[in-house]
Amino acid sequence: MYVKLISDGTWFVKGSEVWHYDKFERISEKDWAEWCKAGIINCRGIRVDDGIELIDGETCILDEFKVEIVENKTPYA
């Protein structure tokens, strides 16, 4: 199982999905449990800078995301 993270718009585009920092896939439940202990997560997603959409990485607090447990590891699937 994997964790689907949807941004609240704090850093990444509101309503967009973010993914694992090092690879284009969702975070595993096991990794998510470790991030929950820290209260933060390193992830990548879409951000808008000067009107241009780009992929960016950031350390975010967990409250910035709506969390869903899903079976598919591919973001936007």
Number of C-alpha atoms within 10 A of each C-alpha: 13 20 24 26 24 20 22 16 13 13 17 26 17 15 13 16 20 27 24 20 18 10 10 15 19 25 25 17 15 11 13 16 12 12 16 12 9 11 12 16 19 16 20 22 23 20 20 13 8 6 7 8 13 12 11 15 19 13 12 17 15 17 12 17 21 14 13 10 13 14 11 14 17 14 17 12 5
